[in-house]
Amino acid sequence: MNTPRSERAARAPGATPKGIVAYAAYLPRHRLRHSDLAAVLGGKDGPGSRVAASFDEDSTTLGVEAARRVAGERPEAIFFATTSPAYLDKTNAAAVHAALGLGTDGFAVDLAGSARSGAGALLAAAATGGLAVLADVRTGLPGSADERDGADGAAAFLFGDPDQAIAEIVARASVTAEFLDRWRAPGEPAARRWEERFGLDGYLPLVTEAGQRALKEAGVAAPDHVVLSSPNPLVVRRGAALFPARIPSGKAPGHAGAADIGLGLAEVLDRAAPGETVLVLAAVDGCDALVLRVTDRIEHGRQAHPLSAQLAAGRDVPYATYLTWRGLLDREPPRRPEPELPAGPPSARSQAWKFALTGSRCRGCGFVHLPPARVCKGCGAVDDMEPRPLSGVRGTVVTFTADRLAYSPSPPLIDVVVDFDGGGRYTIELADASPDEVAIGMRVETTFRRLHTAGGVHNYFWKARPVEDER
C-alpha cells in the first residue's frame, strides 16, 4: 500500500527524528551603519546597522564560533551549511571538526550552494543526532539590498535523544519548485535576482502548502512562534500574514543566507516558554516547514549569550573599510612582503595546536607549554605531558605592541602577550580592537580566525579578543 504524499512529506526521513538538545548563535562584532551607506551612495536612510564579519572572518570561522558554544557530547556527524564556502573542492566542515578538537573520528560534510542548505543541515542532523552548523558571510554589491539588509552570522544546533531535548520535532513538510528568482554564478562576488514580486508569486503557494501540511500533521491550529526565512523580503512580510504567531517575533539581524533560519530559531529559543510551539518556514527554492514543541528543559538549556544581546552590541566599521574587507574596493596593499603559502605537512603535524589550540601540561610539575612541547621547561621531564585545551580558556594581557610594519589587511597588527587562566603564556594577535583600546590587565578570550590567505590557501589559527562582560 502506498503512503499518501502528504504523510510522506510530513514525516522526517529515517527513524524518529532527534530533538534539539543544545544550540548557540554567533554574530560578529562589527556594524555597518545604514546612515553611512546612505551618506556615500544615497538611497534609503534611517537608523540601524548591518552585522558585518571582520576581514579575518569567513563562513568557516563563524561556524566554529557558533559550534564551540554548544555544550554536549561528541556529535555523530557535522553538517555544515553555507552559501559562501571558504573552499571549493575541499570540505570546510573538516576545519570545523578539527577546531572542536574531535580528532579524526566522525563524519563531517558540507551542504553548500543556496540558503536552503541551512534547512538541509537541520533536517540531516535531526535524522542522525548530529550537529548542524549554519554560517554565512552575505555579500552584496554596493548599493544593493543584500548589502544593506543582509547579515553575517552563524548558528549551531546539536540534536540528540528526544528525552533530553529542549525542543522536539513534532512534524515536517517540504515542497520544491524550480523557478529563477535568485542566482550567482561561480566566481561572482554577489547574487543577482529578478524583481521581488516575481518571487512572491512563486513562493506564497509553496509556503502555504508546506506550512499547512506541517501544522495539520502536528495537530496545531495556531503556532505560538513563527520563524519565516526567505531571501525575498516580500515573502517574509506577506508570509507572516498567512501564519500569524500568537507571540510577536523578536528583532532579526537581517537575512543571513544559509544561517538565517538558524538565527531566527535561536532567537525564538532564547525566549520561548515550555509547551509553546514553533513553526519554522524556510522559503528557498521551495519551502521546508518544521513544527517544534519546546520542552521543560528549555529553562536550563538556553544559550549563554542571547541573540538580542549580541545584536545590541557591536563596533562601527567605516564603509570604505568594509568594502576593502569584502574585496569590493581595490586599495593599495601594505608595502610589505606578503605572507608565504601555508604548507600542508607542518599544518597536518600540528593539527591539535593549530586548529584546536591544544597545548601540553607537564604531569610532574604542571608547567603549561604553548605550543605543546616534549621536554618540560619547568622540570626537564621528557615525554611526560598531557593535553591542555585552551580554546575555551580566558586570559589576561600582560603586555602588548601595535606593529605598523607587519603585513595586515587591516593594519596595524596588534600583538598581545596573554597569561591564560590556569597556566600558559603565549603571544597572540588581538582581534576586534584598536590600539587605543588595549591595556595591560585587559581580559581576553580566544576566537578562531583566518590569519591570512596566500596562494588560495587560508591560514587558520586562533586570536584573542576583548571580553565584553569583563571590561
C-alpha positions in Angstrom: 0.0 0.0 0.0 1.4 3.4 -1.0 1.7 6.1 1.7 -0.1 9.3 0.8 2.2 12.1 -0.4 1.2 14.4 2.4 2.1 11.8 5.1 5.4 11.1 3.4 6.4 14.8 3.2 5.4 15.5 6.8 7.5 12.6 8.2 11.2 13.1 8.9 13.4 10.8 6.9 14.6 7.6 8.5 13.8 6.8 12.1 12.1 9.0 14.7 13.9 12.4 14.5 16.1 13.5 17.3 15.4 16.7 19.3 17.4 19.8 19.8 19.5 19.3 23.0 21.7 22.4 22.7 22.0 25.5 20.5 24.1 28.7 20.1 24.3 31.6 17.8 27.2 33.9 16.9 27.1 37.4 15.5 30.3 39.2 14.5 31.0 42.4 16.4 31.3 44.9 13.6 28.4 47.0 12.4 27.9 49.0 9.2 25.5 51.8 9.8 22.7 52.4 7.4 23.3 56.1 7.7 26.8 55.7 6.4 25.6 53.8 3.4 23.1 56.5 2.6 25.7 59.2 3.0 28.0 57.6 0.5 25.6 56.1 -2.0 22.3 57.8 -1.4 19.2 55.6 -1.2 17.4 54.5 1.9 18.5 56.1 5.1 17.4 55.5 8.7 18.5 54.1 12.0 20.0 50.7 12.4 23.1 48.9 11.1 24.2 45.8 9.3 26.0 43.0 11.1 29.4 42.6 9.3 32.1 40.0 9.6 35.6 41.2 10.1 38.4 40.9 7.5 39.7 37.8 9.2 36.3 36.0 9.5 34.7 33.8 6.9 31.9 31.2 7.0 34.2 28.6 8.5 35.4 30.8 11.4 31.9 31.9 12.0 30.7 28.3 12.1 33.4 27.4 14.6 32.4 30.2 16.9 28.8 29.0 17.0 29.7 25.3 17.2 32.1 25.6 20.1 29.4 27.4 22.2 27.3 24.3 22.0 27.9 22.1 25.0 27.2 18.4 24.7 28.5 15.0 23.8 30.6 14.3 20.7 28.2 14.7 17.7 27.6 11.7 15.4 28.2 14.0 12.4 28.7 17.6 11.5 26.6 19.1 8.7 28.0 22.5 7.6 25.7 24.7 5.6 26.8 27.9 3.8 26.4 29.9 0.6 29.9 31.3 0.9 32.3 28.4 1.4 35.9 29.4 2.1 37.0 26.5 -0.1 35.5 24.6 -3.1 36.7 21.1 -3.8 37.7 20.8 -0.1 35.5 20.0 2.9 35.1 23.1 5.0 33.3 21.1 7.7 36.6 19.3 8.3 38.1 22.5 9.7 35.1 22.9 12.0 35.6 19.3 13.1 39.3 20.0 13.8 38.7 23.2 15.7 36.3 21.5 18.0 39.1 19.1 18.9 37.3 16.0 17.7 40.4 14.2 16.4 39.8 12.0 13.4 36.7 10.1 14.5 33.4 11.1 12.9 31.7 12.3 9.8 31.8 15.9 8.5 30.3 17.2 5.3 29.4 20.5 3.6 25.9 21.4 2.3 26.6 24.5 0.1 25.1 26.4 -2.7 21.9 28.1 -1.7 20.3 29.3 1.5 18.2 26.1 1.5 21.3 24.4 2.7 20.5 25.7 6.2 17.3 23.7 6.3 19.1 20.8 4.8 21.6 20.7 7.6 18.9 20.9 10.3 17.0 18.0 8.7 20.1 15.9 8.3 21.2 16.5 11.9 17.7 15.7 13.2 17.8 12.4 11.4 21.2 11.3 12.7 21.7 13.0 16.0 24.4 15.2 14.5 25.5 18.9 14.8 24.0 21.3 12.3 26.3 24.3 11.7 24.8 27.1 9.6 27.2 30.0 8.7 27.4 32.7 6.1 29.1 35.9 5.0 26.4 37.6 3.0 28.0 39.9 0.4 26.0 42.3 -1.8 27.2 44.8 -4.5 27.5 48.4 -3.3 24.0 50.0 -3.1 22.2 46.6 -3.2 19.5 45.3 -0.8 21.8 42.4 0.1 24.5 44.9 1.2 22.1 47.0 3.4 19.7 44.3 4.7 21.9 41.3 4.7 23.8 40.0 7.7 26.7 37.8 8.6 26.5 35.2 11.3 26.2 31.6 12.4 24.1 29.2 14.4 24.7 25.6 15.6 22.2 23.0 16.8 23.0 19.7 18.5 20.4 17.0 18.0 20.1 14.0 20.4 17.8 11.9 22.5 14.3 13.4 22.4 14.0 12.7 26.2 16.9 15.2 26.7 15.7 17.7 24.2 14.9 21.4 24.8 12.7 21.3 21.7 11.3 18.3 19.9 10.3 18.0 16.3 6.6 17.3 16.0 6.2 17.3 12.2 7.8 18.5 9.0 6.9 19.1 5.4 8.8 20.0 2.3 7.9 21.2 -1.2 10.2 22.0 -4.1 9.8 24.2 -7.2 12.2 25.3 -9.9 12.0 29.0 -10.9 14.7 31.5 -11.4 14.4 34.4 -8.9 17.9 34.5 -7.4 21.3 33.2 -8.7 25.0 33.6 -8.6 27.5 32.0 -11.0 30.7 30.5 -9.6 33.3 33.2 -9.1 30.8 36.1 -8.9 31.1 38.2 -5.7 27.3 38.7 -5.2 24.0 37.3 -6.2 21.6 38.7 -8.8 17.8 38.4 -8.8 14.6 39.2 -10.6 12.1 41.8 -9.4 10.8 40.7 -5.9 7.1 40.4 -7.0 8.0 37.6 -9.3 9.5 35.6 -6.5 6.5 36.5 -4.3 4.1 34.8 -6.7 6.2 31.7 -6.8 6.8 31.4 -3.1 3.5 32.2 -1.4 1.7 29.0 -2.6 4.6 26.9 -1.5 4.8 28.5 1.9 1.1 28.0 2.3 1.2 24.3 1.3 4.2 23.3 3.4 3.1 25.3 6.5 -0.5 23.9 6.4 0.6 20.3 6.0 3.1 20.5 8.8 0.6 22.1 11.2 -2.0 19.6 10.3 0.4 16.7 10.9 1.3 18.2 14.3 -2.3 18.8 15.3 -1.5 22.5 15.9 -4.1 25.0 14.9 -2.1 28.2 15.6 1.6 28.2 16.5 2.9 30.3 19.4 6.0 31.4 17.4 6.7 31.6 13.7 10.2 31.8 12.1 9.9 32.6 8.4 13.1 32.9 6.4 13.5 33.9 2.8 16.0 35.9 0.7 12.9 37.7 -0.7 11.7 40.3 1.8 8.2 40.4 0.3 7.8 36.7 1.0 8.7 37.3 4.7 6.2 40.2 5.0 3.3 38.5 3.2 4.0 35.1 4.6 3.8 36.3 8.1 0.1 37.2 7.5 -0.5 33.6 6.3 0.7 32.1 9.6 0.2 34.7 12.4 2.1 33.9 15.6 0.5 34.2 19.0 3.7 35.7 20.3 5.3 38.5 18.3 8.7 37.8 16.8 11.9 39.5 18.0 14.3 41.6 16.1 16.2 39.9 13.3 19.8 40.9 12.3 19.0 40.8 8.6 18.9 38.0 6.1 22.0 35.8 6.7 21.8 33.3 3.9 22.1 29.7 5.0 22.4 30.8 8.6 19.2 32.9 8.5 16.8 30.1 9.5 19.2 29.1 12.4 19.5 32.6 13.7 15.7 33.0 13.7 15.2 29.8 15.5 17.9 30.6 18.1 16.2 33.9 18.8 12.9 32.2 19.5 14.5 29.5 21.7 16.1 32.4 23.7 12.6 33.4 25.0 10.1 30.6 24.3 8.4 29.0 27.3 7.8 25.3 27.9 5.0 23.8 25.9 5.0 26.5 23.3 5.1 25.6 19.6 7.3 26.9 16.9 6.6 26.9 13.2 9.8 27.2 11.2 9.4 28.0 7.5 12.4 28.3 5.1 11.3 29.5 1.7 14.2 29.0 -0.7 13.7 27.1 -4.0 10.6 25.6 -2.4 9.7 25.6 1.3 10.7 23.5 4.2 8.4 23.5 7.3 9.2 22.3 10.8 6.9 22.2 13.8 8.8 22.2 17.1 7.4 21.9 20.7 9.5 23.5 23.4 10.1 21.2 26.5 10.6 21.9 30.2 14.3 21.6 29.7 14.5 24.9 27.9 14.7 26.9 31.2 18.2 25.4 31.7 19.1 24.9 28.1 19.2 28.4 26.7 22.4 29.7 25.1 24.6 31.8 27.4 24.7 34.8 25.0 21.2 35.6 23.8 20.9 36.7 20.2 19.3 40.0 21.2 22.3 40.9 23.4 24.7 40.1 20.6 22.7 42.2 18.2 22.6 45.2 20.5 26.4 45.1 21.0 29.0 45.8 18.3 31.5 48.3 17.0 31.1 50.6 13.9 33.2 50.0 10.8 33.7 52.7 8.1 32.1 51.9 4.8 35.4 52.1 2.9 37.0 49.6 5.3 34.0 47.3 4.9 34.3 47.4 1.1 38.1 46.6 1.4 37.4 43.6 3.6 34.9 42.3 1.0 37.3 42.8 -1.9 35.0 45.3 -3.5 37.4 48.2 -3.1 40.8 47.6 -4.6 43.2 49.6 -2.4 47.0 49.7 -2.4 48.2 46.8 -0.2 50.8 47.4 2.6 54.3 47.8 1.2 55.5 44.7 3.0 56.4 41.2 1.9 53.2 39.2 1.6 52.8 36.1 3.7 54.1 32.8 2.4 51.8 30.0 1.3 50.9 27.8 4.3 52.4 24.3 3.8 50.3 21.2 4.2 52.7 18.8 6.0 53.5 21.0 9.0 49.9 22.0 9.4 48.9 18.4 9.5 51.6 17.5 12.1 50.4 20.3 14.4 46.6 19.9 13.8 45.7 19.8 17.5 47.6 23.0 18.2 46.8 24.9 15.0 43.0 24.1 14.9 42.1 23.2 18.4 44.6 25.4 20.4 45.7 22.4 22.5 48.9 22.8 24.4 50.6 20.4 26.8 50.9 20.3 30.6 53.7 18.6 32.4 52.4 15.8 34.6 55.2 16.3 37.0 55.3 20.0 37.7 52.2 21.3 36.0 54.0 23.7 33.6 51.8 24.6 30.6 53.6 24.7 27.2 52.3 26.8 24.3 52.7 25.4 21.7 53.0 21.8 23.1 56.4 20.5 23.8 58.0 17.2 24.6 60.6 18.5 27.1 59.3 20.4 30.1 60.7 23.9 30.6 59.9 23.7 34.3 61.5 20.4 35.4 63.1 19.0 32.3 60.9 15.9 32.2 60.7 14.2 28.8 57.5 12.9 27.1 55.5 13.2 30.3 52.8 15.5 29.1 49.0 15.6 28.9 46.9 17.7 26.5 45.9 21.2 27.7 43.0 22.6 25.6 42.8 26.3 25.7 40.2 27.3 23.1 37.6 27.9 25.8 40.0 29.5 28.4 40.2 33.2 29.1 43.3 35.1 29.9 44.9 38.5 30.9 47.0 40.8 28.7 50.4 41.3 30.4 52.0 43.4 27.6 51.2 44.4 24.0 52.5 46.1 20.9 51.0 47.7 17.8 53.1 46.6 14.8 52.6 49.1 12.0 55.2 47.4 9.8 53.9 43.9 9.6 51.7 42.9 6.8 48.0 43.0 7.6 44.8 43.5 5.5 43.6 45.9 8.3 46.7 47.5 9.9 48.1 47.9 12.4 48.6 44.4 13.7 48.2 44.2 17.5 50.1 41.5 19.3 49.4 40.8 23.0 51.1 38.5 25.5 48.4 36.6 27.3 48.6 34.7 30.6 45.9 32.1 30.4 43.8 31.2 33.4 45.2 28.1 34.9 48.7 28.4 33.3 50.3 29.1 30.0 51.6 32.2 28.3 51.5 33.0 24.6 52.0 35.9 22.2 48.9 36.1 20.0 47.2 38.6 17.7 44.4 40.7 19.0 41.1 41.0 17.0 38.1 43.3 17.2 40.1 46.1 18.9 42.1 49.2 18.0 45.5 50.2 19.6 43.9 52.8 21.9 41.6 50.2 23.4 44.3 47.8 24.5 45.6 47.9 28.1 47.6 45.8 30.4 45.2 43.8 32.6 42.6 43.5 29.8 40.6 40.3 29.9 40.6 38.4 26.6 39.1 35.2 25.2 40.1 33.2 22.2 38.5 33.3 18.8 39.1 31.2 15.7 40.2 33.4 12.8 41.9 33.5 9.4 45.4 34.9 9.8 45.9 35.4 6.0 45.4 33.8 2.6 48.2 33.1 0.2 48.1 31.0 -2.9 44.4 30.4 -2.4 45.2 28.7 1.0 43.6 30.0 4.2 45.9 30.0 7.2 43.6 29.5 10.2 44.6 29.9 13.7 43.4 31.5 17.0 43.4 35.1 18.0 42.5 36.9 21.2 39.7 39.4 21.5 38.4 41.6 24.4 35.9 40.0 26.7 32.9 42.4 26.7 31.5 41.3 30.1 34.8 41.8 31.9 35.8 45.2 30.5 
